[in-house]
Amino acid sequence: MYKSLLVTLILIVTANSTFAGGFQVNLQSTRSSGMGHTGTGLRLGAASGFFNPGALAFGNTEISIGIHLIRANINYREFEPGIYSANSQSGIGTPFAAHISFKPNGISKFVFGLSVYTPFGSGISYADDWKGQFLLREMALRTIFYQGTISYRVNEKLGIGAAYVFGTGEFSLRRGIPVQYIDGSYGEANLSGAGRGHGINVGVFYQIADNISMGASYRSGVQVNLKGGTAKFDVPSSLSANFPETTFDSRIRLPRVFNWGIGIDVSERTTLSFDVNYVAWSSYDTLGFDFEDNTEQLQDANSPRLYKNVLIARTGIEHNLSKDITVRAGAYYDFTPVQDGYMTPETPDTDKLGICAGLSFTINKKIQLDASFLYITGSERADSNIESGFEGKWKSSAFIGGFSFSYKF
């Protein structure tokens, strides 16, 4: 049971910079969010620093700031003939993204970029007395990623770019412990900590023809190091020696992500886009934990995860209704990396379908406002966790609204 407790902890840490699985939705551009989160083969201005550093070379000096609001729900039902069910009590997540691009002068072949974004800013909680309380009661996650980009336009058709990524994250977690006080209430574990990691983002962009562009990018695996995490336990005094307040260290290698995309101008006013993301989750096969203090109940552990590599297929369309108004729509299908036997209350992951729409309004030559809406629905999935034995059926959904402001110098 205590081994599973720390599995939960590291799952939350790894959520800091994943790109598939769970509600790990990429929200680095409101414009992109409105058309299936495509963008590898498009020129997205300052936001290309994230999607494809090679495409940034065709941009100018620009700043874009946006925020998304996430409302997610997870439903759990026990297997028949049982009738018990529970819903998560998630609040509103508010991830943001800010991108800046700088072109030194009109003839420069270099464009520099800086991006700051929060790939995850929401949390999840269940009622303290729900059936799975000994696996999870509440989790909160706050992350910030910083990216510096250099992009170079080789010629009028080809651009290349590279970026350094530094990520930080902090989290908190509560879960019940199956020991009781005199009044019948259960004990509780409280975990908190912070992690950081480093990575790169490189890309190439090519204008195949006047109406066709293509791009490819690679985001490296990021090793997240967690040092001095804190574990506190609220238990009867007679059991306190078995649950000492202690610290722990851990590390994990996040997956590499390969992206390919194409943009096609089917007319002067309409653009189609297609992206494929390949997430190399197979690197996430084992979790290790090193505690400062050990007891018979709290031991160092290695836990198998055995995630699998997955694909995400995306498509989108953008149409200029007029010189001031642009509308968008898109969809994507995200295959889960979680294999049977590894479902948990904090990552009850399933294959997911995302459907989205977006709108832009150009106020003048310098200012543009963007809005987007995304609905995600996960297929129902039944599973029994190998480690904990917790079993049941899971169904998830999420509503995400976005808004951004862009200014071109």
VEXKELO-119066 format. One record per residue: x, y, z of N, C-alpha, C in turn; residue number from 1; residue in three letters. Coordinates in steps of 0.2 Angstrom, whole numbers. Atoms other than C-alpha are relative to their C-alpha. Layout:
<torlos>
> n.x;n.y;n.z;ca.x;ca.y;ca.z;c.x;c.y;c.z;n;res
> X;Y;Z;X;Y;Z;X;Y;Z;NUM;ALA;
...
</torlos>
This chain:
<torlos>
> n.x;n.y;n.z;ca.x;ca.y;ca.z;c.x;c.y;c.z;n;res
> 4;-6;0;0;0;0;4;6;0;1;MET;
> -4;-6;0;14;12;4;4;1;-6;2;TYR;
> -3;-1;6;23;8;-11;-4;3;-5;3;LYS;
> 4;-3;5;8;13;-21;-1;7;1;4;SER;
> 0;-7;-2;7;29;-11;5;4;-4;5;LEU;
> -6;-4;3;24;35;-19;-1;-1;-7;6;LEU;
> 1;1;7;19;28;-36;-5;6;-2;7;VAL;
> 4;-5;1;5;41;-35;4;7;0;8;THR;
> -4;-6;-1;17;55;-30;4;1;-7;9;LEU;
> -5;-1;6;29;52;-45;-5;1;-6;10;ILE;
> 4;-1;6;14;51;-57;-2;7;-1;11;LEU;
> 1;-8;0;10;69;-52;6;4;-2;12;ILE;
> -6;-3;2;28;74;-54;1;0;-8;13;VAL;
> -2;1;7;29;67;-72;-5;4;-4;14;THR;
> 5;-4;4;13;76;-77;2;7;-2;15;ALA;
> -2;-7;1;23;92;-77;2;2;-7;16;ASN;
> -1;-1;7;28;90;-95;-1;-5;-5;17;SER;
> 2;5;4;20;76;-103;-4;3;-6;18;THR;
> 4;-3;6;11;78;-120;-5;-5;-2;19;PHE;
> 6;4;1;-1;63;-120;-2;-4;6;20;ALA;
> 3;3;-6;-12;54;-108;-3;4;5;21;GLY;
> 3;-4;-5;-23;59;-94;-4;6;-3;22;GLY;
> 3;-6;2;-30;77;-96;6;4;-2;23;PHE;
> -6;-4;1;-12;82;-102;-1;3;-7;24;GLN;
> 2;-4;7;-19;94;-116;5;5;-1;25;VAL;
> -4;-5;2;-7;105;-125;-4;7;-1;26;ASN;
> 4;-6;1;-13;123;-123;5;6;0;27;LEU;
> -6;-6;1;2;134;-129;-2;5;-5;28;GLN;
> 2;-5;5;-8;144;-142;-8;-1;0;29;SER;
> 8;0;1;-27;149;-142;-1;-1;-8;30;THR;
> 1;1;7;-26;150;-161;1;-8;-2;31;ARG;
> -1;7;1;-19;132;-162;-6;-4;4;32;SER;
> 5;4;-3;-32;126;-149;-6;0;-3;33;SER;
> 6;0;3;-46;131;-160;0;-4;-7;34;GLY;
> 0;4;6;-40;120;-174;4;-7;1;35;MET;
> -2;7;-2;-36;103;-166;7;0;3;36;GLY;
> -7;0;-3;-19;109;-158;5;-2;-6;37;HIS;
> -5;1;5;-11;108;-175;5;6;0;38;THR;
> -5;-5;0;4;119;-179;7;-1;-2;39;GLY;
> -7;1;1;20;110;-183;1;2;-8;40;THR;
> -1;-2;7;18;114;-202;-3;6;-2;41;GLY;
> 3;-6;1;11;131;-200;4;6;3;42;LEU;
> -4;-6;-2;18;149;-197;-5;3;6;43;ARG;
> 4;-2;-5;10;153;-180;3;6;4;44;LEU;
> -3;-6;-3;20;169;-176;5;-2;6;45;GLY;
> -4;1;-6;28;169;-159;-1;-7;3;46;ALA;
> 2;7;-2;19;153;-154;4;-6;-3;47;ALA;
> -4;6;4;30;143;-167;6;-1;4;48;SER;
> -6;2;-4;44;144;-154;-2;-7;4;49;GLY;
> 1;6;-3;35;130;-145;-2;-6;-6;50;PHE;
> 3;5;5;26;121;-160;6;-3;-5;51;PHE;
> -5;1;5;41;122;-172;5;5;0;52;ASN;
> -5;-5;0;56;132;-169;3;2;-7;53;PRO;
> -2;-1;6;60;131;-187;-4;5;-4;54;GLY;
> 5;-5;3;44;141;-192;1;7;3;55;ALA;
> -1;-7;-3;49;155;-180;4;5;-4;56;LEU;
> -5;-4;5;62;161;-193;-4;4;-5;57;ALA;
> 4;-4;5;48;167;-204;-5;5;4;58;PHE;
> 4;-5;-4;40;178;-190;3;7;1;59;GLY;
> -3;-7;-2;43;196;-184;0;1;7;60;ASN;
> 0;-2;-7;43;205;-168;-7;0;3;61;THR;
> 7;1;-2;27;200;-158;0;-3;7;62;GLU;
> 2;3;-7;20;196;-141;-7;-3;0;63;ILE;
> 6;4;-1;6;184;-137;-1;-2;7;64;SER;
> 1;2;-7;-2;181;-120;-7;-3;0;65;ILE;
> 7;3;0;-16;169;-117;-1;-4;6;66;GLY;
> 2;4;-6;-25;159;-104;-6;-5;-2;67;ILE;
> 5;5;1;-36;144;-104;-4;-2;7;68;HIS;
> 4;3;-6;-50;138;-91;-2;-7;-1;69;LEU;
> 1;7;1;-51;120;-89;-5;-3;6;70;ILE;
> 5;3;-4;-66;111;-81;0;-8;-2;71;ARG;
> -1;7;2;-63;92;-80;-4;-4;5;72;ALA;
> 4;4;-4;-74;78;-73;2;-8;-1;73;ASN;
> -1;7;1;-70;59;-70;-5;-3;4;74;ILE;
> 5;4;-3;-83;47;-66;2;-7;1;75;ASN;
> -2;7;-2;-80;30;-57;-6;-4;2;76;TYR;
> 6;5;-2;-92;15;-56;3;-6;2;77;ARG;
> -3;7;-2;-88;-1;-47;-3;-5;-5;78;GLU;
> 3;5;5;-91;-17;-57;-7;-3;3;79;PHE;
> 6;3;-2;-108;-25;-57;1;-7;3;80;GLU;
> 6;-3;-2;-117;-31;-47;0;6;4;81;PRO;
> 0;-6;-4;-111;-16;-37;-3;6;-3;82;GLY;
> 4;-6;3;-120;1;-39;4;6;2;83;ILE;
> -4;-6;-2;-107;12;-31;3;4;-5;84;TYR;
> -3;-4;5;-101;27;-41;2;7;4;85;SER;
> -3;-6;-2;-91;43;-38;2;5;-5;86;ALA;
> -2;-5;5;-87;59;-47;6;4;3;87;ASN;
> -5;-4;-3;-71;69;-45;-3;7;1;88;SER;
> 2;-7;-1;-73;87;-38;5;5;-2;89;GLN;
> -5;-5;3;-61;96;-49;-2;7;0;90;SER;
> 2;-8;0;-60;115;-48;2;2;-7;91;GLY;
> -1;-3;7;-56;127;-63;8;0;0;92;ILE;
> -7;-1;2;-38;125;-70;1;7;-4;93;GLY;
> -1;-6;4;-30;141;-77;7;0;-3;94;THR;
> -6;0;3;-15;137;-87;1;6;-5;95;PRO;
> -1;-6;5;-7;152;-97;6;-2;-4;96;PHE;
> -5;1;5;5;154;-111;2;7;-2;97;ALA;
> -3;-6;3;16;169;-116;6;-1;-5;98;ALA;
> -6;1;5;27;170;-132;2;6;-2;99;HIS;
> -3;-6;2;38;183;-137;5;-2;-6;100;ILE;
> -5;1;5;48;184;-154;3;7;-1;101;SER;
> -4;-7;2;61;197;-159;4;-1;-6;102;PHE;
> -4;0;6;68;200;-176;4;7;0;103;LYS;
> -5;-6;-1;83;212;-175;-2;6;-5;104;PRO;
> 1;-5;5;79;221;-191;-4;-3;-6;105;ASN;
> 4;2;5;69;219;-207;4;-5;-5;106;GLY;
> -4;5;4;83;209;-216;3;-5;3;107;ILE;
> -3;5;-4;89;198;-202;-3;-7;-2;108;SER;
> 2;7;1;89;180;-205;-2;-4;7;109;LYS;
> 1;2;-7;88;177;-186;-6;3;3;110;PHE;
> 5;-2;-4;73;177;-175;1;-3;7;111;VAL;
> -1;3;-7;74;175;-156;-7;-1;3;112;PHE;
> 6;0;-3;60;169;-145;1;-2;7;113;GLY;
> 1;2;-7;55;167;-127;-7;-2;2;114;LEU;
> 6;2;-1;41;157;-121;-1;-2;8;115;SER;
> 2;2;-7;33;154;-103;-7;-2;0;116;VAL;
> 7;3;0;19;142;-101;-1;-5;6;117;TYR;
> 2;5;-6;10;131;-88;-4;-5;-4;118;THR;
> 3;5;4;6;115;-97;-6;-3;5;119;PRO;
> 5;2;-5;-4;110;-81;-1;4;6;120;PHE;
> 1;-5;-6;-12;121;-68;-7;-2;3;121;GLY;
> 7;2;-4;-28;111;-62;2;-5;5;122;SER;
> 0;5;-5;-31;99;-49;-6;-5;0;123;GLY;
> 5;5;-1;-42;84;-44;-1;-2;7;124;ILE;
> 2;2;-7;-51;79;-28;-6;-4;0;125;SER;
> 5;4;-2;-63;66;-22;-3;1;7;126;TYR;
> 2;-1;-7;-74;66;-7;4;-4;5;127;ALA;
> -5;3;-4;-63;61;8;-2;-7;2;128;ASP;
> 2;7;-1;-74;45;11;-2;-4;-6;129;ASP;
> 1;4;5;-75;39;-6;3;-7;0;130;TRP;
> -3;7;-1;-71;21;-10;7;-1;-1;131;LYS;
> -7;0;2;-54;25;-17;4;5;4;132;GLY;
> -3;-5;-4;-49;37;-3;7;-2;2;133;GLN;
> -7;2;-1;-33;26;1;4;0;-5;134;PHE;
> -4;-1;6;-27;29;-16;1;7;-1;135;LEU;
> -1;-7;1;-31;47;-18;-6;4;3;136;LEU;
> 6;-5;-2;-42;61;-9;1;7;-4;137;ARG;
> -1;-7;3;-34;77;-17;7;1;-3;138;GLU;
> -7;-1;3;-20;82;-29;-1;7;-3;139;MET;
> 0;-7;3;-15;100;-34;7;0;-4;140;ALA;
> -6;-1;3;-2;104;-47;1;7;-3;141;LEU;
> -2;-6;3;7;120;-52;6;0;-4;142;ARG;
> -6;0;4;20;121;-66;1;6;-4;143;THR;
> -2;-6;5;30;134;-76;5;-3;-4;144;ILE;
> -6;2;5;41;130;-91;2;7;-3;145;PHE;
> -3;-6;3;53;143;-98;4;-3;-6;146;TYR;
> -4;2;6;60;141;-116;3;6;-4;147;GLN;
> -4;-5;5;73;151;-126;1;-3;-6;148;GLY;
> 0;3;7;73;149;-145;4;4;-4;149;THR;
> -4;-4;5;85;154;-159;-2;-4;-6;150;ILE;
> 2;2;7;78;152;-177;4;3;-5;151;SER;
> -4;-2;5;87;154;-193;-3;-1;-7;152;TYR;
> 3;1;7;80;157;-211;5;-1;-5;153;ARG;
> -5;1;4;91;148;-222;-1;3;-7;154;VAL;
> 2;-3;6;82;154;-238;-7;2;1;155;ASN;
> 7;-2;0;65;160;-243;-5;-6;2;156;GLU;
> 4;6;-2;58;142;-240;2;-4;6;157;LYS;
> -2;4;-5;68;134;-227;2;4;7;158;LEU;
> -1;-3;-7;69;138;-208;2;-5;5;159;GLY;
> -2;5;-5;78;129;-194;0;4;7;160;ILE;
> -1;-3;-7;78;132;-175;1;-5;5;161;GLY;
> -2;4;-6;83;126;-158;-2;4;6;162;ALA;
> 2;-3;-7;77;129;-140;2;-4;6;163;ALA;
> -1;3;-6;82;126;-123;-6;1;5;164;TYR;
> 6;0;-5;68;121;-110;2;-1;7;165;VAL;
> -1;1;-8;69;123;-91;-7;0;3;166;PHE;
> 6;0;-3;54;117;-82;0;-1;8;167;GLY;
> 0;0;-7;49;119;-64;-7;-2;2;168;THR;
> 7;2;-2;34;111;-55;0;-1;8;169;GLY;
> 1;2;-7;27;109;-37;-7;-3;1;170;GLU;
> 6;3;0;13;99;-31;-2;-2;8;171;PHE;
> 2;2;-6;3;93;-16;-5;-6;-1;172;SER;
> 5;6;0;-7;77;-12;-2;-2;6;173;LEU;
> 2;3;-6;-18;70;1;-3;-7;-2;174;ARG;
> 4;6;1;-24;52;3;-1;-3;7;175;ARG;
> 1;4;-7;-31;41;17;4;-5;1;176;GLY;
> -4;6;-2;-22;28;27;-5;-4;4;177;ILE;
> 5;4;-3;-32;13;33;2;-2;7;178;PRO;
> -1;0;-7;-28;16;51;-5;5;3;179;VAL;
> 5;-4;-3;-42;23;63;1;3;6;180;GLN;
> 1;-3;-7;-44;35;77;-6;-3;4;181;TYR;
> 5;3;-4;-55;31;91;-7;2;-2;182;ILE;
> 6;-2;3;-69;41;83;-2;-3;-7;183;ASP;
> 1;3;6;-68;30;68;3;3;-7;184;GLY;
> -3;-3;6;-60;42;56;7;-3;-2;185;SER;
> -6;3;3;-45;37;45;6;5;0;186;TYR;
> -6;-4;1;-27;43;45;0;3;-7;187;GLY;
> -1;-3;6;-20;53;31;7;2;-1;188;GLU;
> -7;-2;2;-4;56;21;-1;6;-4;189;ALA;
> -1;-7;3;1;73;15;7;0;-3;190;ASN;
> -6;0;4;14;74;1;1;6;-3;191;LEU;
> -1;-6;4;22;89;-6;7;0;-2;192;SER;
> -7;0;2;38;93;-16;0;4;-7;193;GLY;
> -1;-4;6;45;102;-31;5;-4;-4;194;ALA;
> -5;3;4;55;96;-46;2;4;-6;195;GLY;
> -2;-4;6;64;103;-61;4;-5;-5;196;ARG;
> -3;4;5;71;97;-77;2;4;-6;197;GLY;
> -3;-4;6;80;102;-94;-2;-4;-6;198;HIS;
> 1;3;7;77;98;-112;1;5;-6;199;GLY;
> -1;-4;6;78;104;-130;-6;-1;-4;200;ILE;
> 6;0;5;65;108;-144;3;2;-6;201;ASN;
> -3;-2;7;72;108;-162;-5;-1;-5;202;VAL;
> 5;1;5;62;110;-178;3;2;-7;203;GLY;
> -1;-2;7;63;112;-197;-6;2;-3;204;VAL;
> 6;-2;4;50;121;-208;2;1;-7;205;PHE;
> -1;0;7;49;120;-227;-6;2;-4;206;TYR;
> 5;-2;4;38;129;-239;1;-4;-7;207;GLN;
> -1;5;6;36;115;-252;-3;4;-6;208;ILE;
> 3;-4;6;25;126;-264;-3;6;3;209;ALA;
> 3;-7;-2;16;143;-263;-6;-2;5;210;ASP;
> 6;2;-4;1;134;-255;1;-6;5;211;ASN;
> -1;6;-5;9;120;-245;6;1;4;212;ILE;
> -6;0;-5;21;120;-230;0;-6;4;213;SER;
> -1;6;-4;28;106;-220;5;1;6;214;MET;
> -5;-1;-6;37;105;-203;0;-6;4;215;GLY;
> -1;5;-5;44;93;-191;4;2;6;216;ALA;
> -3;-2;-6;50;95;-173;1;-6;4;217;SER;
> -1;5;-5;57;85;-159;1;3;7;218;TYR;
> 0;-2;-6;55;88;-141;4;-6;4;219;ARG;
> -4;6;-3;68;78;-131;-3;-2;7;220;SER;
> 2;3;-6;65;67;-116;3;5;6;221;GLY;
> -2;-5;-5;66;78;-100;1;-5;7;222;VAL;
> -1;4;-6;74;70;-84;-2;5;6;223;GLN;
> 2;-4;-6;64;77;-69;3;-2;6;224;VAL;
> -3;2;-6;74;77;-53;-4;3;6;225;ASN;
> 3;-2;-6;65;78;-37;4;-1;6;226;LEU;
> -4;1;-6;75;82;-21;-3;3;6;227;LYS;
> 3;-2;-7;69;83;-3;-7;1;0;228;GLY;
> 7;0;-1;51;80;-6;-2;-2;7;229;GLY;
> 2;1;-7;41;80;11;-6;-5;0;230;THR;
> 6;5;-1;30;66;17;-2;1;7;231;ALA;
> 3;0;-7;19;69;33;-6;-4;0;232;LYS;
> 6;5;-2;7;57;41;-4;2;6;233;PHE;
> 5;-1;-6;-8;60;52;-3;-6;2;234;ASP;
> 2;7;-3;-10;44;62;-1;1;7;235;VAL;
> 0;1;-8;-14;39;80;7;0;2;236;PRO;
> -7;-1;-3;1;43;91;3;-7;1;237;SER;
> -3;7;-1;3;24;94;3;-3;-6;238;SER;
> -3;2;6;8;22;76;4;5;-3;239;LEU;
> -4;-5;3;18;37;73;7;-2;-2;240;SER;
> -6;2;1;34;28;74;1;-4;-7;241;ALA;
> 0;3;6;29;18;59;-1;4;-6;242;ASN;
> 1;-5;5;25;34;49;3;6;1;243;PHE;
> -4;-6;-2;39;46;52;-1;5;-6;244;PRO;
> 0;-6;5;39;63;44;7;-1;-3;245;GLU;
> -6;1;3;53;61;31;1;4;-7;246;THR;
> -1;-3;7;60;67;14;2;-6;-4;247;THR;
> -2;6;5;64;57;-2;2;4;-6;248;PHE;
> -2;-2;6;72;59;-18;-2;-5;-6;249;ASP;
> 2;4;5;67;53;-35;2;3;-7;250;SER;
> -1;-3;7;70;55;-54;-4;-4;-5;251;ARG;
> 3;4;5;61;50;-70;1;3;-7;252;ILE;
> -2;-3;6;64;52;-88;-7;0;-4;253;ARG;
> 6;-2;4;49;60;-98;1;-2;-7;254;LEU;
> -1;2;6;46;54;-115;2;5;-6;255;PRO;
> -2;-4;6;53;60;-132;-7;1;-4;256;ARG;
> 6;-1;4;40;68;-143;2;2;-7;257;VAL;
> -1;-2;7;41;68;-162;-6;3;-4;258;PHE;
> 6;-4;3;30;80;-172;1;1;-8;259;ASN;
> 0;-1;8;26;81;-191;-7;3;-1;260;TRP;
> 6;-4;2;13;93;-199;1;3;-6;261;GLY;
> 0;-3;7;8;100;-215;-6;5;0;262;ILE;
> 5;-5;1;-2;116;-220;-2;0;-7;263;GLY;
> 2;0;7;-12;117;-236;-5;6;-1;264;ILE;
> 5;-5;1;-20;133;-242;-4;-2;-6;265;ASP;
> 4;3;5;-34;126;-252;-4;6;-4;266;VAL;
> 2;-6;4;-39;144;-257;3;6;4;267;SER;
> -3;-6;-3;-34;162;-253;-2;1;7;268;GLU;
> 3;-2;-6;-45;162;-238;-1;-6;5;269;ARG;
> 1;6;-4;-45;144;-231;7;-4;0;270;THR;
> -6;4;-1;-31;133;-224;-2;-6;4;271;THR;
> 1;6;-3;-31;115;-219;7;-2;3;272;LEU;
> -6;2;-4;-19;108;-206;0;-7;2;273;SER;
> 0;7;-3;-14;90;-201;7;-1;4;274;PHE;
> -6;1;-4;-2;85;-187;0;-7;2;275;ASP;
> -1;7;-4;4;68;-180;5;1;5;276;VAL;
> -5;0;-6;13;67;-163;1;-7;2;277;ASN;
> -2;6;-2;22;52;-159;4;0;7;278;TYR;
> -2;0;-7;25;50;-140;4;-6;2;279;VAL;
> -4;6;-1;39;38;-135;0;-1;8;280;ALA;
> 2;1;-7;31;33;-118;4;-6;2;281;TRP;
> -3;7;-2;41;16;-118;6;2;5;282;SER;
> -6;-1;-4;55;25;-109;-3;1;8;283;SER;
> 3;-1;-6;43;27;-94;-2;-7;2;284;TYR;
> 2;7;-1;44;9;-88;1;-2;8;285;ASP;
> -1;1;-7;50;10;-70;0;6;4;286;THR;
> 0;-6;-4;48;22;-55;4;-2;6;287;LEU;
> -4;2;-6;61;22;-41;-1;6;5;288;GLY;
> 1;-4;-5;60;30;-24;5;-1;6;289;PHE;
> -6;0;-5;74;34;-11;-2;4;6;290;ASP;
> 2;-3;-6;68;38;7;6;2;4;291;PHE;
> -6;-1;-4;79;47;19;-1;-4;6;292;GLU;
> 1;4;-5;71;37;33;-5;-6;-2;293;ASP;
> 4;6;1;64;19;32;-3;-3;6;294;ASN;
> 2;4;-5;53;9;42;-3;-7;-3;295;THR;
> 2;6;3;45;-8;40;-6;1;-5;296;GLU;
> 5;-1;4;30;0;32;2;5;-6;297;GLN;
> -2;-5;5;40;13;22;7;-1;-3;298;LEU;
> -6;2;3;53;6;11;1;3;-7;299;GLN;
> -2;-2;7;63;11;-4;-3;-5;-5;300;ASP;
> 4;5;4;54;4;-19;1;2;-8;301;ALA;
> 1;-1;7;54;2;-38;-6;-3;-3;302;ASN;
> 6;3;2;38;0;-47;-1;1;-7;303;SER;
> 0;0;8;35;-5;-65;-6;4;-2;304;PRO;
> 5;-4;3;24;6;-76;-2;-2;-7;305;ARG;
> 0;3;6;27;-1;-93;-5;3;-5;306;LEU;
> 4;-4;5;19;13;-103;2;-2;-7;307;TYR;
> -2;1;7;18;11;-122;0;6;-4;308;LYS;
> 0;-5;4;22;22;-136;-7;1;-4;309;ASN;
> 6;-1;3;7;31;-144;0;6;-5;310;VAL;
> 1;-5;5;1;42;-158;-6;5;2;311;LEU;
> 6;-5;0;-10;58;-158;-1;2;-7;312;ILE;
> 1;-2;6;-18;62;-174;-5;6;0;313;ALA;
> 3;-6;0;-24;80;-177;-2;3;-7;314;ARG;
> 2;-3;6;-33;90;-190;-4;7;2;315;THR;
> 3;-6;-1;-39;108;-192;-2;4;-6;316;GLY;
> 1;-4;6;-46;121;-203;-1;7;2;317;ILE;
> 0;-7;-2;-45;140;-203;-3;4;-6;318;GLU;
> 3;-4;6;-56;152;-214;-1;7;2;319;HIS;
> 1;-7;-1;-55;170;-216;-7;3;-3;320;ASN;
> 7;-3;2;-73;177;-216;1;7;-3;321;LEU;
> -2;-6;3;-66;194;-219;7;2;2;322;SER;
> -7;-2;-2;-50;204;-216;0;1;7;323;LYS;
> 0;-1;-7;-55;206;-198;-2;-6;4;324;ASP;
> 2;6;-4;-63;189;-193;2;-6;-3;325;ILE;
> -2;6;2;-56;172;-194;-3;-5;4;326;THR;
> 3;5;-4;-65;156;-189;4;-7;-1;327;VAL;
> -3;6;0;-58;139;-185;-4;-6;3;328;ARG;
> 3;6;-3;-63;121;-181;6;-6;-1;329;ALA;
> -5;5;0;-53;105;-178;-2;-6;5;330;GLY;
> 1;6;-4;-52;88;-170;6;-4;1;331;ALA;
> -5;5;-1;-40;75;-163;-2;-6;3;332;TYR;
> 1;6;-3;-39;58;-157;7;-2;4;333;TYR;
> -6;1;-4;-27;54;-143;0;-7;3;334;ASP;
> 0;6;-3;-22;36;-139;3;-1;7;335;PHE;
> -3;0;-6;-19;32;-121;7;-4;1;336;THR;
> -6;4;-1;-1;26;-116;-1;-5;6;337;PRO;
> 1;4;-6;-8;17;-100;-3;-7;-2;338;VAL;
> 2;7;1;-9;-2;-102;-5;-2;5;339;GLN;
> 5;3;-5;-22;-13;-94;4;-2;6;340;ASP;
> -3;2;-6;-18;-16;-76;4;6;4;341;GLY;
> -3;-6;-2;-11;2;-73;-4;6;1;342;TYR;
> 5;-6;-1;-26;13;-71;0;2;8;343;MET;
> 0;-2;-7;-26;24;-55;-5;6;0;344;THR;
> 5;-6;0;-38;38;-49;3;6;-2;345;PRO;
> -3;-7;2;-26;52;-53;2;-1;-8;346;GLU;
> -1;1;8;-23;45;-71;-4;-6;-2;347;THR;
> 4;5;3;-38;35;-76;-1;1;-7;348;PRO;
> -1;-2;7;-33;37;-94;-3;-5;-5;349;ASP;
> 4;4;5;-43;31;-109;2;4;-7;350;THR;
> -1;-4;7;-42;35;-128;-5;6;0;351;ASP;
> 4;-6;-1;-49;52;-130;-1;4;-7;352;LYS;
> 2;-3;6;-58;62;-144;0;8;2;353;LEU;
> 1;-7;-1;-56;81;-144;-3;4;-6;354;GLY;
> 3;-4;5;-67;93;-154;0;7;2;355;ILE;
> -1;-6;-2;-64;111;-155;-2;5;-5;356;CYS;
> 2;-5;5;-68;128;-163;4;6;3;357;ALA;
> -4;-6;-2;-60;145;-163;-2;6;-4;358;GLY;
> 2;-6;4;-62;163;-168;5;6;1;359;LEU;
> -5;-5;-1;-50;178;-171;-3;7;-2;360;SER;
> 2;-7;2;-54;197;-172;6;4;0;361;PHE;
> -6;-4;1;-41;208;-179;-3;8;1;362;THR;
> 2;-7;-2;-43;226;-171;3;5;-5;363;ILE;
> -4;-4;5;-30;234;-182;6;-4;-2;364;ASN;
> -6;3;3;-13;230;-190;4;-3;5;365;LYS;
> -5;2;-6;-5;227;-173;-4;-5;5;366;LYS;
> 3;3;-5;-18;220;-162;-5;-6;-2;367;ILE;
> 4;5;2;-27;203;-163;-3;-4;6;368;GLN;
> 3;4;-5;-39;194;-151;-2;-7;-2;369;LEU;
> 1;7;2;-41;175;-151;-4;-3;5;370;ASP;
> 4;3;-4;-54;164;-143;-1;-8;-2;371;ALA;
> 1;7;2;-56;145;-143;-4;-4;5;372;SER;
> 4;4;-5;-67;131;-135;2;-7;-2;373;PHE;
> -2;7;2;-62;113;-134;-4;-5;5;374;LEU;
> 3;5;-4;-72;98;-128;4;-7;-1;375;TYR;
> -4;7;0;-63;81;-123;-5;-5;3;376;ILE;
> 3;6;-2;-72;65;-121;4;-6;0;377;THR;
> -4;6;-1;-64;49;-115;-4;-6;-1;378;GLY;
> 4;7;1;-70;31;-120;-1;-3;7;379;SER;
> 1;4;-7;-77;21;-105;5;-6;0;380;GLU;
> -5;6;0;-63;9;-99;-1;-3;7;381;ARG;
> 0;4;-6;-64;-5;-86;7;-3;1;382;ALA;
> -7;2;-2;-48;-10;-77;1;-2;7;383;ASP;
> -1;2;-6;-41;-18;-62;8;1;1;384;SER;
> -6;-2;-1;-25;-11;-55;4;-6;3;385;ASN;
> -4;6;-2;-11;-24;-53;3;1;7;386;ILE;
> -3;-1;-6;-3;-16;-38;-5;0;6;387;GLU;
> 4;-1;-5;-17;-10;-28;-6;-5;0;388;SER;
> 6;4;1;-31;-22;-34;-6;4;-1;389;GLY;
> 6;-4;1;-43;-7;-36;-3;0;-7;390;PHE;
> 3;1;7;-55;-10;-50;-6;4;-1;391;GLU;
> 7;-4;2;-70;-2;-59;0;2;-7;392;GLY;
> 0;-4;7;-75;8;-74;1;7;1;393;LYS;
> -2;-7;0;-69;25;-78;-3;3;-7;394;TRP;
> 2;-4;5;-76;39;-89;2;7;1;395;LYS;
> -2;-7;-2;-69;56;-91;-2;5;-6;396;SER;
> 2;-6;5;-73;73;-100;3;6;3;397;SER;
> -3;-7;-2;-66;91;-100;-3;5;-5;398;ALA;
> 2;-6;4;-72;108;-106;6;5;1;399;PHE;
> -6;-4;-1;-58;120;-110;-2;6;-5;400;ILE;
> 1;-6;3;-61;138;-115;7;4;0;401;GLY;
> -6;-4;1;-46;150;-121;-1;7;-3;402;GLY;
> 0;-7;2;-43;168;-124;8;2;0;403;PHE;
> -7;-3;0;-27;177;-130;0;7;-3;404;SER;
> -1;-7;3;-21;194;-135;7;0;-3;405;PHE;
> -6;0;4;-7;197;-148;1;7;-2;406;SER;
> -2;-7;2;2;213;-152;7;-1;-5;407;TYR;
> -6;0;5;14;215;-168;3;6;0;408;LYS;
> -4;-6;0;27;228;-167;2;2;-8;409;PHE;
</torlos>
